[in-house]
Amino acid sequence: MNISKCISTRLREILYQRKLSIGDLQDLTGQSKGTLTSLLYNRYNAVNLKTVFIILQALNITVLEFFDSDLFVDLNKINLD
């Protein structure tokens, strides 16, 4: 799995847990629905960390909490391409 897929999967997990929609996330972050949809469904080759950090701040999640997931346990096996 590549890093973009790991991040999008983790964000979708969090939205599911909190029962939030893309529209809710758009309201919280001020990011466009297109940007959020593309990020959440891994339509980008690379993830914009600034966008991820905006989302984390809006959801009141620390970076450490975000990366505390089995998706990121063995970073040496994540494809960075």
PDB file as gemmi writes it, atoms N, CA and C in Angstrom:
CRYST1    1.000    1.000    1.000  90.00  90.00  90.00 P 1                      
ATOM      1  N   MET A   1       0.860  -1.174   0.000  1.00  0.00           N  
ATOM      2  CA  MET A   1       0.000   0.000   0.000  1.00  0.00           C  
ATOM      3  C   MET A   1       0.904   1.234   0.000  1.00  0.00           C  
ATOM      4  N   ASN A   2       0.525   2.255  -0.775  1.00  0.00           N  
ATOM      5  CA  ASN A   2       1.352   3.461  -0.760  1.00  0.00           C  
ATOM      6  C   ASN A   2       0.894   4.433   0.323  1.00  0.00           C  
ATOM      7  N   ILE A   3       1.715   5.416   0.593  1.00  0.00           N  
ATOM      8  CA  ILE A   3       1.460   6.346   1.697  1.00  0.00           C  
ATOM      9  C   ILE A   3       0.159   7.127   1.494  1.00  0.00           C  
ATOM     10  N   SER A   4      -0.141   7.503   0.249  1.00  0.00           N  
ATOM     11  CA  SER A   4      -1.383   8.229  -0.025  1.00  0.00           C  
ATOM     12  C   SER A   4      -2.599   7.386   0.329  1.00  0.00           C  
ATOM     13  N   LYS A   5      -2.548   6.112  -0.010  1.00  0.00           N  
ATOM     14  CA  LYS A   5      -3.653   5.196   0.292  1.00  0.00           C  
ATOM     15  C   LYS A   5      -3.793   5.009   1.802  1.00  0.00           C  
ATOM     16  N   CYS A   6      -2.688   4.905   2.507  1.00  0.00           N  
ATOM     17  CA  CYS A   6      -2.732   4.773   3.968  1.00  0.00           C  
ATOM     18  C   CYS A   6      -3.393   5.991   4.601  1.00  0.00           C  
ATOM     19  N   ILE A   7      -3.019   7.171   4.147  1.00  0.00           N  
ATOM     20  CA  ILE A   7      -3.575   8.406   4.706  1.00  0.00           C  
ATOM     21  C   ILE A   7      -5.060   8.520   4.385  1.00  0.00           C  
ATOM     22  N   SER A   8      -5.442   8.229   3.146  1.00  0.00           N  
ATOM     23  CA  SER A   8      -6.862   8.334   2.793  1.00  0.00           C  
ATOM     24  C   SER A   8      -7.691   7.306   3.567  1.00  0.00           C  
ATOM     25  N   THR A   9      -7.155   6.112   3.719  1.00  0.00           N  
ATOM     26  CA  THR A   9      -7.855   5.076   4.483  1.00  0.00           C  
ATOM     27  C   THR A   9      -8.033   5.500   5.939  1.00  0.00           C  
ATOM     28  N   ARG A  10      -6.992   6.057   6.523  1.00  0.00           N  
ATOM     29  CA  ARG A  10      -7.058   6.500   7.924  1.00  0.00           C  
ATOM     30  C   ARG A  10      -8.074   7.637   8.088  1.00  0.00           C  
ATOM     31  N   LEU A  11      -8.072   8.573   7.171  1.00  0.00           N  
ATOM     32  CA  LEU A  11      -9.039   9.672   7.258  1.00  0.00           C  
ATOM     33  C   LEU A  11     -10.474   9.156   7.141  1.00  0.00           C  
ATOM     34  N   ARG A  12     -10.706   8.212   6.236  1.00  0.00           N  
ATOM     35  CA  ARG A  12     -12.044   7.648   6.114  1.00  0.00           C  
ATOM     36  C   ARG A  12     -12.455   6.895   7.378  1.00  0.00           C  
ATOM     37  N   GLU A  13     -11.514   6.199   8.009  1.00  0.00           N  
ATOM     38  CA  GLU A  13     -11.806   5.524   9.284  1.00  0.00           C  
ATOM     39  C   GLU A  13     -12.293   6.523  10.329  1.00  0.00           C  
ATOM     40  N   ILE A  14     -11.583   7.630  10.425  1.00  0.00           N  
ATOM     41  CA  ILE A  14     -11.916   8.650  11.427  1.00  0.00           C  
ATOM     42  C   ILE A  14     -13.285   9.267  11.136  1.00  0.00           C  
ATOM     43  N   LEU A  15     -13.549   9.573   9.878  1.00  0.00           N  
ATOM     44  CA  LEU A  15     -14.854  10.137   9.525  1.00  0.00           C  
ATOM     45  C   LEU A  15     -15.972   9.145   9.846  1.00  0.00           C  
ATOM     46  N   TYR A  16     -15.748   7.876   9.562  1.00  0.00           N  
ATOM     47  CA  TYR A  16     -16.744   6.844   9.861  1.00  0.00           C  
ATOM     48  C   TYR A  16     -16.996   6.754  11.374  1.00  0.00           C  
ATOM     49  N   GLN A  17     -15.924   6.754  12.144  1.00  0.00           N  
ATOM     50  CA  GLN A  17     -16.052   6.665  13.604  1.00  0.00           C  
ATOM     51  C   GLN A  17     -16.831   7.839  14.166  1.00  0.00           C  
ATOM     52  N   ARG A  18     -16.619   8.997  13.574  1.00  0.00           N  
ATOM     53  CA  ARG A  18     -17.279  10.209  14.074  1.00  0.00           C  
ATOM     54  C   ARG A  18     -18.604  10.499  13.382  1.00  0.00           C  
ATOM     55  N   LYS A  19     -18.974   9.622  12.458  1.00  0.00           N  
ATOM     56  CA  LYS A  19     -20.231   9.773  11.698  1.00  0.00           C  
ATOM     57  C   LYS A  19     -20.287  11.115  10.974  1.00  0.00           C  
ATOM     58  N   LEU A  20     -19.177  11.457  10.323  1.00  0.00           N  
ATOM     59  CA  LEU A  20     -19.080  12.702   9.567  1.00  0.00           C  
ATOM     60  C   LEU A  20     -19.053  12.412   8.077  1.00  0.00           C  
ATOM     61  N   SER A  21     -19.682  13.267   7.313  1.00  0.00           N  
ATOM     62  CA  SER A  21     -19.687  13.140   5.855  1.00  0.00           C  
ATOM     63  C   SER A  21     -18.628  14.060   5.257  1.00  0.00           C  
ATOM     64  N   ILE A  22     -18.422  13.922   3.970  1.00  0.00           N  
ATOM     65  CA  ILE A  22     -17.505  14.836   3.276  1.00  0.00           C  
ATOM     66  C   ILE A  22     -18.029  16.264   3.388  1.00  0.00           C  
ATOM     67  N   GLY A  23     -19.344  16.424   3.317  1.00  0.00           N  
ATOM     68  CA  GLY A  23     -19.941  17.756   3.478  1.00  0.00           C  
ATOM     69  C   GLY A  23     -19.654  18.337   4.858  1.00  0.00           C  
ATOM     70  N   ASP A  24     -19.736  17.507   5.885  1.00  0.00           N  
ATOM     71  CA  ASP A  24     -19.405  17.960   7.242  1.00  0.00           C  
ATOM     72  C   ASP A  24     -17.943  18.396   7.304  1.00  0.00           C  
ATOM     73  N   LEU A  25     -17.077  17.591   6.696  1.00  0.00           N  
ATOM     74  CA  LEU A  25     -15.651  17.902   6.702  1.00  0.00           C  
ATOM     75  C   LEU A  25     -15.376  19.195   5.933  1.00  0.00           C  
ATOM     76  N   GLN A  26     -16.097  19.391   4.855  1.00  0.00           N  
ATOM     77  CA  GLN A  26     -15.961  20.632   4.080  1.00  0.00           C  
ATOM     78  C   GLN A  26     -16.339  21.835   4.945  1.00  0.00           C  
ATOM     79  N   ASP A  27     -17.415  21.721   5.682  1.00  0.00           N  
ATOM     80  CA  ASP A  27     -17.846  22.808   6.568  1.00  0.00           C  
ATOM     81  C   ASP A  27     -16.802  23.093   7.654  1.00  0.00           C  
ATOM     82  N   LEU A  28     -16.213  22.032   8.192  1.00  0.00           N  
ATOM     83  CA  LEU A  28     -15.228  22.188   9.270  1.00  0.00           C  
ATOM     84  C   LEU A  28     -13.900  22.771   8.790  1.00  0.00           C  
ATOM     85  N   THR A  29     -13.506  22.412   7.575  1.00  0.00           N  
ATOM     86  CA  THR A  29     -12.163  22.771   7.104  1.00  0.00           C  
ATOM     87  C   THR A  29     -12.120  23.954   6.142  1.00  0.00           C  
ATOM     88  N   GLY A  30     -13.215  24.208   5.439  1.00  0.00           N  
ATOM     89  CA  GLY A  30     -13.200  25.235   4.402  1.00  0.00           C  
ATOM     90  C   GLY A  30     -12.548  24.763   3.113  1.00  0.00           C  
ATOM     91  N   GLN A  31     -12.183  23.487   3.058  1.00  0.00           N  
ATOM     92  CA  GLN A  31     -11.587  22.913   1.848  1.00  0.00           C  
ATOM     93  C   GLN A  31     -12.708  22.564   0.874  1.00  0.00           C  
ATOM     94  N   SER A  32     -12.395  22.550  -0.414  1.00  0.00           N  
ATOM     95  CA  SER A  32     -13.418  22.242  -1.404  1.00  0.00           C  
ATOM     96  C   SER A  32     -13.807  20.771  -1.329  1.00  0.00           C  
ATOM     97  N   LYS A  33     -15.040  20.500  -1.716  1.00  0.00           N  
ATOM     98  CA  LYS A  33     -15.531  19.124  -1.714  1.00  0.00           C  
ATOM     99  C   LYS A  33     -14.702  18.266  -2.670  1.00  0.00           C  
ATOM    100  N   GLY A  34     -14.298  18.834  -3.803  1.00  0.00           N  
ATOM    101  CA  GLY A  34     -13.480  18.107  -4.769  1.00  0.00           C  
ATOM    102  C   GLY A  34     -12.137  17.702  -4.195  1.00  0.00           C  
ATOM    103  N   THR A  35     -11.498  18.624  -3.485  1.00  0.00           N  
ATOM    104  CA  THR A  35     -10.212  18.327  -2.847  1.00  0.00           C  
ATOM    105  C   THR A  35     -10.366  17.224  -1.819  1.00  0.00           C  
ATOM    106  N   LEU A  36     -11.381  17.329  -0.985  1.00  0.00           N  
ATOM    107  CA  LEU A  36     -11.599  16.339   0.067  1.00  0.00           C  
ATOM    108  C   LEU A  36     -11.954  14.973  -0.514  1.00  0.00           C  
ATOM    109  N   THR A  37     -12.803  14.967  -1.513  1.00  0.00           N  
ATOM    110  CA  THR A  37     -13.183  13.704  -2.159  1.00  0.00           C  
ATOM    111  C   THR A  37     -11.963  13.038  -2.779  1.00  0.00           C  
ATOM    112  N   SER A  38     -11.160  13.813  -3.474  1.00  0.00           N  
ATOM    113  CA  SER A  38      -9.955  13.259  -4.104  1.00  0.00           C  
ATOM    114  C   SER A  38      -8.986  12.712  -3.066  1.00  0.00           C  
ATOM    115  N   LEU A  39      -8.851  13.415  -1.954  1.00  0.00           N  
ATOM    116  CA  LEU A  39      -7.959  12.951  -0.887  1.00  0.00           C  
ATOM    117  C   LEU A  39      -8.508  11.680  -0.232  1.00  0.00           C  
ATOM    118  N   LEU A  40      -9.792  11.682   0.080  1.00  0.00           N  
ATOM    119  CA  LEU A  40     -10.388  10.552   0.785  1.00  0.00           C  
ATOM    120  C   LEU A  40     -10.494   9.292  -0.069  1.00  0.00           C  
ATOM    121  N   TYR A  41     -10.531   9.450  -1.378  1.00  0.00           N  
ATOM    122  CA  TYR A  41     -10.643   8.292  -2.257  1.00  0.00           C  
ATOM    123  C   TYR A  41      -9.377   8.072  -3.081  1.00  0.00           C  
ATOM    124  N   ASN A  42      -8.281   8.608  -2.561  1.00  0.00           N  
ATOM    125  CA  ASN A  42      -6.948   8.344  -3.093  1.00  0.00           C  
ATOM    126  C   ASN A  42      -6.839   8.608  -4.589  1.00  0.00           C  
ATOM    127  N   ARG A  43      -7.317   9.760  -5.019  1.00  0.00           N  
ATOM    128  CA  ARG A  43      -7.245  10.119  -6.433  1.00  0.00           C  
ATOM    129  C   ARG A  43      -6.025  10.961  -6.764  1.00  0.00           C  
ATOM    130  N   TYR A  44      -5.187  11.203  -5.763  1.00  0.00           N  
ATOM    131  CA  TYR A  44      -3.950  11.953  -5.966  1.00  0.00           C  
ATOM    132  C   TYR A  44      -2.767  10.996  -5.924  1.00  0.00           C  
ATOM    133  N   ASN A  45      -1.732  11.311  -6.680  1.00  0.00           N  
ATOM    134  CA  ASN A  45      -0.496  10.524  -6.605  1.00  0.00           C  
ATOM    135  C   ASN A  45       0.291  10.858  -5.346  1.00  0.00           C  
ATOM    136  N   ALA A  46       0.101  12.056  -4.840  1.00  0.00           N  
ATOM    137  CA  ALA A  46       0.800  12.504  -3.636  1.00  0.00           C  
ATOM    138  C   ALA A  46      -0.192  13.259  -2.755  1.00  0.00           C  
ATOM    139  N   VAL A  47       0.026  13.183  -1.476  1.00  0.00           N  
ATOM    140  CA  VAL A  47      -0.851  13.839  -0.510  1.00  0.00           C  
ATOM    141  C   VAL A  47      -0.239  15.171  -0.107  1.00  0.00           C  
ATOM    142  N   ASN A  48      -1.065  16.205  -0.069  1.00  0.00           N  
ATOM    143  CA  ASN A  48      -0.630  17.518   0.389  1.00  0.00           C  
ATOM    144  C   ASN A  48      -0.750  17.529   1.918  1.00  0.00           C  
ATOM    145  N   LEU A  49       0.394  17.557   2.586  1.00  0.00           N  
ATOM    146  CA  LEU A  49       0.376  17.503   4.052  1.00  0.00           C  
ATOM    147  C   LEU A  49      -0.327  18.699   4.672  1.00  0.00           C  
ATOM    148  N   LYS A  50      -0.254  19.837   4.025  1.00  0.00           N  
ATOM    149  CA  LYS A  50      -0.947  21.006   4.565  1.00  0.00           C  
ATOM    150  C   LYS A  50      -2.453  20.723   4.651  1.00  0.00           C  
ATOM    151  N   THR A  51      -3.007  20.116   3.623  1.00  0.00           N  
ATOM    152  CA  THR A  51      -4.429  19.768   3.631  1.00  0.00           C  
ATOM    153  C   THR A  51      -4.731  18.761   4.735  1.00  0.00           C  
ATOM    154  N   VAL A  52      -3.871  17.764   4.884  1.00  0.00           N  
ATOM    155  CA  VAL A  52      -4.059  16.775   5.948  1.00  0.00           C  
ATOM    156  C   VAL A  52      -4.018  17.463   7.309  1.00  0.00           C  
ATOM    157  N   PHE A  53      -3.074  18.373   7.518  1.00  0.00           N  
ATOM    158  CA  PHE A  53      -2.973  19.064   8.806  1.00  0.00           C  
ATOM    159  C   PHE A  53      -4.177  19.959   9.061  1.00  0.00           C  
ATOM    160  N   ILE A  54      -4.723  20.580   8.025  1.00  0.00           N  
ATOM    161  CA  ILE A  54      -5.944  21.384   8.173  1.00  0.00           C  
ATOM    162  C   ILE A  54      -7.087  20.489   8.647  1.00  0.00           C  
ATOM    163  N   ILE A  55      -7.183  19.308   8.052  1.00  0.00           N  
ATOM    164  CA  ILE A  55      -8.228  18.358   8.446  1.00  0.00           C  
ATOM    165  C   ILE A  55      -8.033  17.906   9.894  1.00  0.00           C  
ATOM    166  N   LEU A  56      -6.806  17.565  10.243  1.00  0.00           N  
ATOM    167  CA  LEU A  56      -6.536  17.111  11.608  1.00  0.00           C  
ATOM    168  C   LEU A  56      -6.864  18.199  12.627  1.00  0.00           C  
ATOM    169  N   GLN A  57      -6.507  19.439  12.324  1.00  0.00           N  
ATOM    170  CA  GLN A  57      -6.826  20.542  13.243  1.00  0.00           C  
ATOM    171  C   GLN A  57      -8.328  20.707  13.373  1.00  0.00           C  
ATOM    172  N   ALA A  58      -9.044  20.629  12.261  1.00  0.00           N  
ATOM    173  CA  ALA A  58     -10.496  20.797  12.289  1.00  0.00           C  
ATOM    174  C   ALA A  58     -11.172  19.688  13.091  1.00  0.00           C  
ATOM    175  N   LEU A  59     -10.591  18.493  13.042  1.00  0.00           N  
ATOM    176  CA  LEU A  59     -11.144  17.356  13.775  1.00  0.00           C  
ATOM    177  C   LEU A  59     -10.576  17.228  15.183  1.00  0.00           C  
ATOM    178  N   ASN A  60      -9.688  18.155  15.534  1.00  0.00           N  
ATOM    179  CA  ASN A  60      -9.051  18.152  16.849  1.00  0.00           C  
ATOM    180  C   ASN A  60      -8.315  16.830  17.122  1.00  0.00           C  
ATOM    181  N   ILE A  61      -7.523  16.417  16.130  1.00  0.00           N  
ATOM    182  CA  ILE A  61      -6.725  15.197  16.212  1.00  0.00           C  
ATOM    183  C   ILE A  61      -5.259  15.580  16.089  1.00  0.00           C  
ATOM    184  N   THR A  62      -4.438  15.060  16.979  1.00  0.00           N  
ATOM    185  CA  THR A  62      -3.006  15.336  16.866  1.00  0.00           C  
ATOM    186  C   THR A  62      -2.399  14.447  15.776  1.00  0.00           C  
ATOM    187  N   VAL A  63      -1.254  14.854  15.314  1.00  0.00           N  
ATOM    188  CA  VAL A  63      -0.537  14.065  14.314  1.00  0.00           C  
ATOM    189  C   VAL A  63      -0.217  12.681  14.880  1.00  0.00           C  
ATOM    190  N   LEU A  64       0.177  12.645  16.141  1.00  0.00           N  
ATOM    191  CA  LEU A  64       0.485  11.351  16.775  1.00  0.00           C  
ATOM    192  C   LEU A  64      -0.741  10.451  16.845  1.00  0.00           C  
ATOM    193  N   GLU A  65      -1.892  11.010  17.168  1.00  0.00           N  
ATOM    194  CA  GLU A  65      -3.120  10.218  17.194  1.00  0.00           C  
ATOM    195  C   GLU A  65      -3.458   9.688  15.804  1.00  0.00           C  
ATOM    196  N   PHE A  66      -3.267  10.538  14.799  1.00  0.00           N  
ATOM    197  CA  PHE A  66      -3.585  10.143  13.431  1.00  0.00           C  
ATOM    198  C   PHE A  66      -2.737   8.947  12.991  1.00  0.00           C  
ATOM    199  N   PHE A  67      -1.436   9.029  13.247  1.00  0.00           N  
ATOM    200  CA  PHE A  67      -0.532   7.980  12.790  1.00  0.00           C  
ATOM    201  C   PHE A  67      -0.481   6.778  13.737  1.00  0.00           C  
ATOM    202  N   ASP A  68      -1.234   6.828  14.829  1.00  0.00           N  
ATOM    203  CA  ASP A  68      -1.313   5.700  15.742  1.00  0.00           C  
ATOM    204  C   ASP A  68      -2.368   4.720  15.218  1.00  0.00           C  
ATOM    205  N   SER A  69      -2.003   4.034  14.162  1.00  0.00           N  
ATOM    206  CA  SER A  69      -2.896   3.112  13.475  1.00  0.00           C  
ATOM    207  C   SER A  69      -2.077   1.962  12.914  1.00  0.00           C  
ATOM    208  N   ASP A  70      -2.702   0.812  12.818  1.00  0.00           N  
ATOM    209  CA  ASP A  70      -2.021  -0.340  12.234  1.00  0.00           C  
ATOM    210  C   ASP A  70      -1.575  -0.076  10.799  1.00  0.00           C  
ATOM    211  N   LEU A  71      -2.222   0.863  10.128  1.00  0.00           N  
ATOM    212  CA  LEU A  71      -1.828   1.199   8.756  1.00  0.00           C  
ATOM    213  C   LEU A  71      -0.377   1.666   8.678  1.00  0.00           C  
ATOM    214  N   PHE A  72       0.094   2.276   9.756  1.00  0.00           N  
ATOM    215  CA  PHE A  72       1.424   2.881   9.751  1.00  0.00           C  
ATOM    216  C   PHE A  72       2.424   2.141  10.645  1.00  0.00           C  
ATOM    217  N   VAL A  73       2.067   0.955  11.121  1.00  0.00           N  
ATOM    218  CA  VAL A  73       2.920   0.234  12.061  1.00  0.00           C  
ATOM    219  C   VAL A  73       4.318  -0.027  11.484  1.00  0.00           C  
ATOM    220  N   ASP A  74       4.365  -0.528  10.292  1.00  0.00           N  
ATOM    221  CA  ASP A  74       5.652  -0.845   9.686  1.00  0.00           C  
ATOM    222  C   ASP A  74       5.894   0.086   8.505  1.00  0.00           C  
ATOM    223  N   LEU A  75       6.375   1.280   8.812  1.00  0.00           N  
ATOM    224  CA  LEU A  75       6.582   2.291   7.770  1.00  0.00           C  
ATOM    225  C   LEU A  75       7.603   1.848   6.724  1.00  0.00           C  
ATOM    226  N   ASN A  76       8.466   0.916   7.070  1.00  0.00           N  
ATOM    227  CA  ASN A  76       9.445   0.440   6.109  1.00  0.00           C  
ATOM    228  C   ASN A  76       8.817  -0.347   4.961  1.00  0.00           C  
ATOM    229  N   LYS A  77       7.596  -0.833   5.175  1.00  0.00           N  
ATOM    230  CA  LYS A  77       6.925  -1.596   4.129  1.00  0.00           C  
ATOM    231  C   LYS A  77       5.946  -0.771   3.297  1.00  0.00           C  
ATOM    232  N   ILE A  78       5.744   0.494   3.661  1.00  0.00           N  
ATOM    233  CA  ILE A  78       4.843   1.359   2.914  1.00  0.00           C  
ATOM    234  C   ILE A  78       5.571   1.863   1.664  1.00  0.00           C  
ATOM    235  N   ASN A  79       4.897   1.736   0.555  1.00  0.00           N  
ATOM    236  CA  ASN A  79       5.436   2.219  -0.715  1.00  0.00           C  
ATOM    237  C   ASN A  79       5.301   3.747  -0.743  1.00  0.00           C  
ATOM    238  N   LEU A  80       6.406   4.427  -0.907  1.00  0.00           N  
ATOM    239  CA  LEU A  80       6.393   5.898  -0.905  1.00  0.00           C  
ATOM    240  C   LEU A  80       6.138   6.477  -2.284  1.00  0.00           C  
ATOM    241  N   ASP A  81       5.957   5.648  -3.276  1.00  0.00           N  
ATOM    242  CA  ASP A  81       5.677   6.132  -4.643  1.00  0.00           C  
ATOM    243  C   ASP A  81       4.221   6.425  -4.826  1.00  0.00           C  
TER     244      ASP A  81                                                      
END                                                                             
